[in-house]
Amino acid sequence: MSKTTAPLVALLVYDRLCLFEFGCAFEVFGLSRPEMGAGWYRCAIVAAEPGPLHGQGGVTITADGDLSLLQTADTIVIPGWRGPAEAAPAPLLHALRAANRSGRRIVSICGGAFVLAQAGLLDGKRATTHWHHAAALAAAYPAISVDAGALYVENDNILTSAGSAAGLDLCIHVVRKDFGTKAANLVARRLVVAAHRGGGQSQFIERAVPPPAGDRLSRLLDALRGRLAERWTMERMAAVMHVSVRSLHRHIRDATGLAPGTWLLRQRLRLAEELLEETTLSIEAIALRAGFGTAANLRQHFRAVTGVTPTAYRLQFATRREGEAGGGA
């Protein structure tokens, strides 16, 4: 893949820019990453309104261009917004509607969902924002199905995330969709964050894991990740941790926001994705390695979560690799 065909990500900036949300997006899409090859993202900073523009704390913002840059962007990111009651400029809303009609992917972080809502792009859709503002979003825009608990929500080409750091989870999710699990893991490692937190995971966890259960739980989760091919019943997991099945459910849910079976299924699906992307193993062999037992079981769970079959998923990345190999530097 040549540099001219590398996907372009447009990061919108506005006066009183939310710097943390912007920084999350720029860290993922804007930094030079030579190890990713020539096909890695290009990034443009786009002024959502005429200047001068300042970030919170008085930082001056200089954009690469105006809203016309959105016409060539593959992905548009709205990193927060200056307040739930703040009206977005009409030209910005018009540009976002046009981008949506042309099939551009639009990503909002935290309060950026209010801009999408003003543009009418979330009507009839499920979406999320920071839990603190979720009620305000639902009240102001009753046509939106607001999920106050999700880290991020994906609706075709429109993706919304919860507050602040959840934007990193969503941005890494976008990397995974575009470049695969291995690339997403590399970016996450550079950022020293979790490689994958599913969008359905809770925005916040009510209770921290109490000692000494924390160490025992960490050892259990490490054992599960390292031996996914094995059969793990609730009773076996509880025995490894030296707790009751009821306590096991409580500890894992407190630590991850997920039930034990759901957490284990997600780890198995992640491994299946990596094997589909990076190996030529048969679907049957991948099903065994990832703990699904049979190819039919893998296909059922994989399609339910990703929307495609394992074979179709593998073909997407095989086609991408062929394009990268055939393009110039």
C-alpha positions as CSV (number, residue, x, y, z in Angstrom):
1,M,0.0,0.0,0.0
2,S,1.4,3.4,-0.9
3,K,1.4,6.5,1.2
4,T,-1.2,8.1,-1.1
5,T,-3.7,5.3,-0.3
6,A,-3.0,5.3,3.5
7,P,-6.3,6.1,5.3
8,L,-6.7,9.7,6.3
9,V,-8.0,10.5,9.8
10,A,-9.4,14.1,10.3
11,L,-9.3,15.3,13.9
12,L,-11.7,18.1,14.5
13,V,-10.6,21.0,16.7
14,Y,-12.7,23.8,18.1
15,D,-12.4,26.7,20.5
16,R,-12.1,25.5,24.1
17,L,-10.9,22.1,22.8
18,C,-11.0,19.2,25.2
19,L,-7.3,18.5,25.2
20,F,-7.3,15.0,26.8
21,E,-9.8,13.6,24.3
22,F,-7.9,15.2,21.4
23,G,-4.6,13.8,22.8
24,C,-6.1,10.3,22.9
25,A,-7.0,10.4,19.3
26,F,-3.8,12.1,18.2
27,E,-1.7,9.5,20.1
28,V,-3.3,6.7,18.1
29,F,-3.8,8.3,14.7
30,G,-1.4,11.2,14.5
31,L,2.0,10.0,15.7
32,S,4.5,8.7,13.2
33,R,4.8,4.9,13.5
34,P,7.5,3.7,11.0
35,E,7.2,0.1,12.4
36,M,3.7,0.0,10.9
37,G,4.8,0.6,7.3
38,A,3.9,3.1,4.7
39,G,0.2,2.3,4.8
40,W,-0.3,3.6,8.3
41,Y,-2.7,6.5,9.0
42,R,-2.2,10.0,7.7
43,C,-3.6,12.6,10.0
44,A,-5.0,16.1,9.5
45,I,-6.1,18.6,12.1
46,V,-9.3,20.2,10.9
47,A,-10.8,23.5,12.2
48,A,-14.4,23.0,13.0
49,E,-14.9,26.8,13.1
50,P,-13.0,29.9,12.2
51,G,-10.1,30.8,14.5
52,P,-8.5,31.7,16.7
53,L,-8.9,28.4,18.5
54,H,-7.7,27.6,22.0
55,G,-7.6,24.5,24.0
56,Q,-8.6,24.3,27.6
57,G,-5.9,25.9,29.7
58,G,-5.1,28.6,27.1
59,V,-3.2,26.4,24.6
60,T,-3.3,27.9,21.0
61,I,-4.5,25.4,18.3
62,T,-3.2,25.6,14.7
63,A,-5.2,23.6,12.2
64,D,-4.0,22.1,8.9
65,G,-7.1,23.3,7.1
66,D,-10.9,23.9,7.3
67,L,-13.9,21.7,6.9
68,S,-13.2,21.1,3.2
69,L,-10.6,18.5,4.4
70,L,-13.4,16.3,5.5
71,Q,-14.3,15.6,1.9
72,T,-11.2,13.4,1.5
73,A,-11.1,11.9,5.0
74,D,-11.7,8.2,5.6
75,T,-12.4,8.7,9.3
76,I,-13.5,11.8,11.2
77,V,-12.9,12.1,14.9
78,I,-14.8,14.6,17.2
79,P,-12.7,14.7,20.4
80,G,-15.2,15.9,23.0
81,W,-17.3,19.1,22.9
82,R,-17.3,22.2,25.0
83,G,-20.6,21.4,26.7
84,P,-23.9,19.5,26.3
85,A,-25.8,22.8,25.9
86,E,-23.3,24.4,23.5
87,A,-24.7,24.6,19.9
88,A,-22.3,23.4,17.2
89,P,-21.7,25.7,14.2
90,A,-24.1,25.1,11.4
91,P,-21.3,24.6,8.8
92,L,-19.8,21.8,10.9
93,L,-23.2,20.1,11.2
94,H,-23.7,20.4,7.4
95,A,-20.2,19.0,6.8
96,L,-20.8,16.0,9.1
97,R,-24.1,15.2,7.4
98,A,-22.4,15.3,4.0
99,A,-19.6,13.1,5.3
100,N,-22.1,10.6,6.6
101,R,-24.0,10.5,3.3
102,S,-20.7,9.8,1.4
103,G,-19.9,6.9,3.7
104,R,-17.2,8.4,5.9
105,R,-16.6,6.9,9.3
106,I,-17.4,9.3,12.1
107,V,-16.0,8.7,15.6
108,S,-17.0,10.8,18.7
109,I,-15.3,10.8,22.0
110,C,-17.2,11.7,25.2
111,G,-19.2,14.9,24.6
112,G,-18.7,14.7,20.8
113,A,-21.9,12.6,20.8
114,F,-23.8,15.9,21.4
115,V,-22.4,17.2,18.1
116,L,-23.6,14.1,16.2
117,A,-26.9,14.4,18.0
118,Q,-27.3,18.0,16.8
119,A,-26.5,16.8,13.3
120,G,-29.3,14.2,13.5
121,L,-26.9,11.4,12.8
122,L,-27.8,9.4,16.0
123,D,-31.5,9.4,15.5
124,G,-32.9,5.9,15.8
125,K,-29.5,4.6,16.8
126,R,-27.9,3.3,20.0
127,A,-25.1,5.6,21.3
128,T,-23.1,6.4,24.4
129,T,-21.3,9.3,26.0
130,H,-19.8,10.0,29.4
131,W,-22.1,8.6,32.1
132,H,-22.3,12.0,33.7
133,H,-23.9,13.5,30.6
134,A,-25.9,10.4,29.4
135,A,-29.2,11.6,31.0
136,A,-28.9,15.0,29.4
137,L,-28.3,13.4,26.0
138,A,-31.3,11.1,26.4
139,A,-33.5,14.0,27.5
140,A,-32.5,16.4,24.8
141,Y,-32.6,13.8,22.0
142,P,-35.3,11.1,22.7
143,A,-34.8,9.6,19.3
144,I,-31.4,8.3,20.4
145,S,-31.1,5.0,22.4
146,V,-28.6,6.1,25.0
147,D,-26.5,3.4,26.6
148,A,-25.1,5.0,29.7
149,G,-23.0,2.0,30.6
150,A,-21.1,1.0,27.5
151,L,-17.5,2.0,26.8
152,Y,-18.2,2.5,23.2
153,V,-21.0,1.7,20.6
154,E,-20.6,1.0,16.9
155,N,-23.4,1.7,14.5
156,D,-22.2,1.0,10.9
157,N,-20.0,4.0,10.2
158,I,-20.9,6.0,13.3
159,L,-19.1,5.2,16.6
160,T,-19.5,6.9,20.0
161,S,-17.5,6.4,23.2
162,A,-17.8,7.2,26.8
163,G,-15.7,9.8,28.6
164,S,-12.0,10.5,28.3
165,A,-10.0,7.3,28.4
166,A,-12.8,5.3,26.8
167,G,-11.8,7.2,23.7
168,L,-8.5,5.3,23.7
169,D,-10.4,2.1,23.7
170,L,-12.5,3.2,20.8
171,C,-9.5,4.4,18.8
172,I,-7.7,1.1,19.3
173,H,-10.9,-0.6,18.3
174,V,-10.7,1.3,15.0
175,V,-7.1,0.3,14.5
176,R,-8.1,-3.3,15.1
177,K,-10.8,-3.0,12.4
178,D,-8.5,-1.4,9.9
179,F,-5.2,-3.2,10.5
180,G,-6.0,-6.2,12.6
181,T,-5.4,-7.4,16.2
182,K,-1.6,-7.5,16.0
183,A,-1.4,-3.8,15.0
184,A,-3.9,-2.9,17.7
185,N,-1.9,-4.8,20.3
186,L,1.3,-3.0,19.2
187,V,-0.3,0.4,19.5
188,A,-1.8,-0.5,22.9
189,R,1.6,-1.7,24.1
190,R,3.2,1.6,23.1
191,L,0.5,3.5,25.0
192,V,0.8,1.1,28.0
193,V,-3.0,0.5,28.0
194,A,-5.1,-2.6,27.7
195,A,-5.0,-4.1,24.2
196,H,-8.8,-4.7,24.2
197,R,-11.7,-3.6,26.2
198,G,-14.9,-4.5,24.5
199,G,-17.5,-1.8,23.9
200,G,-20.0,-3.5,26.0
201,Q,-17.8,-3.4,29.1
202,S,-19.0,-1.2,31.9
203,Q,-17.8,2.5,32.0
204,F,-16.9,2.2,35.6
205,I,-16.6,-0.6,38.2
206,E,-18.3,-0.1,41.5
207,R,-15.8,-1.9,43.8
208,A,-12.1,-2.5,43.5
209,V,-10.9,-6.1,43.9
210,P,-10.2,-6.5,47.6
211,P,-7.0,-8.2,48.8
212,P,-6.1,-11.0,49.0
213,A,-8.5,-12.0,46.2
214,G,-6.8,-9.6,43.8
215,D,-3.6,-11.7,43.6
216,R,-5.6,-14.9,43.3
217,L,-7.8,-13.4,40.6
218,S,-4.8,-12.1,38.6
219,R,-3.3,-15.6,38.6
220,L,-6.6,-17.1,37.5
221,L,-7.1,-14.7,34.6
222,D,-3.5,-15.3,33.5
223,A,-4.1,-19.0,33.6
224,L,-7.2,-18.6,31.5
225,R,-5.5,-16.5,28.9
226,G,-2.6,-18.9,28.7
227,R,-4.7,-22.1,28.4
228,L,-7.8,-21.1,26.5
229,A,-7.9,-24.5,24.7
230,E,-8.8,-26.2,27.9
231,R,-12.3,-26.7,29.3
232,W,-13.0,-24.1,32.0
233,T,-16.1,-24.6,34.0
234,M,-17.2,-22.2,36.7
235,E,-16.4,-24.9,39.3
236,R,-12.9,-25.3,37.9
237,M,-12.2,-21.6,37.9
238,A,-13.6,-21.2,41.4
239,A,-11.4,-24.1,42.6
240,V,-8.2,-22.5,41.1
241,M,-9.0,-19.3,42.9
242,H,-10.0,-21.1,46.1
243,V,-13.4,-19.4,46.3
244,S,-17.1,-20.4,45.8
245,V,-18.7,-20.1,42.4
246,R,-20.8,-17.2,43.8
247,S,-17.7,-15.4,44.9
248,L,-16.0,-16.1,41.6
249,H,-18.8,-14.3,39.8
250,R,-18.5,-11.3,42.1
251,H,-14.7,-11.0,41.9
252,I,-14.6,-11.2,38.1
253,R,-17.5,-8.9,37.5
254,D,-16.0,-6.4,40.0
255,A,-12.7,-6.5,38.2
256,T,-13.8,-6.6,34.5
257,G,-17.5,-5.5,34.5
258,L,-18.3,-8.9,32.8
259,A,-19.6,-12.3,33.9
260,P,-16.9,-15.0,34.0
261,G,-18.3,-16.8,30.9
262,T,-18.6,-13.6,28.9
263,W,-15.0,-12.6,29.8
264,L,-13.7,-16.0,28.8
265,L,-15.6,-16.0,25.5
266,R,-14.1,-12.6,24.6
267,Q,-10.5,-13.9,25.3
268,R,-11.2,-16.9,23.0
269,L,-12.6,-14.7,20.3
270,R,-9.5,-12.4,20.5
271,L,-7.2,-15.4,20.1
272,A,-9.3,-16.7,17.2
273,E,-9.0,-13.3,15.5
274,E,-5.2,-13.3,15.9
275,L,-4.9,-16.8,14.5
276,L,-7.1,-16.0,11.5
277,E,-5.1,-12.9,10.8
278,E,-1.6,-14.3,11.3
279,T,-1.7,-18.0,10.5
280,T,-3.0,-20.4,7.8
281,L,-4.4,-22.8,10.3
282,S,-7.7,-24.4,9.4
283,I,-10.9,-23.2,11.0
284,E,-11.1,-26.5,12.8
285,A,-7.6,-26.1,14.2
286,I,-8.3,-22.6,15.3
287,A,-11.5,-23.7,17.0
288,L,-9.5,-26.2,19.1
289,R,-6.7,-23.8,20.0
290,A,-9.1,-21.1,21.0
291,G,-11.2,-23.4,23.1
292,F,-14.4,-23.5,21.0
293,G,-14.1,-27.3,20.4
294,T,-15.7,-27.4,17.0
295,A,-15.6,-25.2,13.9
296,A,-19.4,-24.9,14.1
297,N,-19.2,-23.5,17.6
298,L,-16.5,-21.1,16.6
299,R,-18.5,-19.9,13.6
300,Q,-21.7,-19.4,15.7
301,H,-19.9,-17.2,18.3
302,F,-17.7,-15.4,15.9
303,R,-20.5,-14.3,13.6
304,A,-22.7,-13.3,16.6
305,V,-20.0,-10.9,17.8
306,T,-18.3,-9.7,14.6
307,G,-21.1,-10.0,12.1
308,V,-19.0,-12.1,9.7
309,T,-17.8,-15.7,9.4
310,P,-14.3,-16.7,10.4
311,T,-13.5,-17.3,6.7
312,A,-14.8,-13.9,5.6
313,Y,-12.8,-12.3,8.4
314,R,-9.6,-14.0,7.3
315,L,-10.2,-13.0,3.7
316,Q,-10.5,-9.3,4.6
317,F,-7.0,-9.4,6.1
318,A,-5.5,-11.6,3.3
319,T,-6.8,-9.1,0.7
320,R,-5.3,-6.2,2.7
321,R,-1.9,-7.9,2.9
322,E,-1.9,-8.5,-0.8
323,G,-2.7,-4.9,-1.4
324,E,0.2,-3.8,0.9
325,A,2.6,-6.2,-0.9
326,G,1.6,-5.0,-4.3
327,G,1.8,-1.2,-3.6
328,G,4.9,1.0,-3.8
329,A,6.7,2.6,-0.9
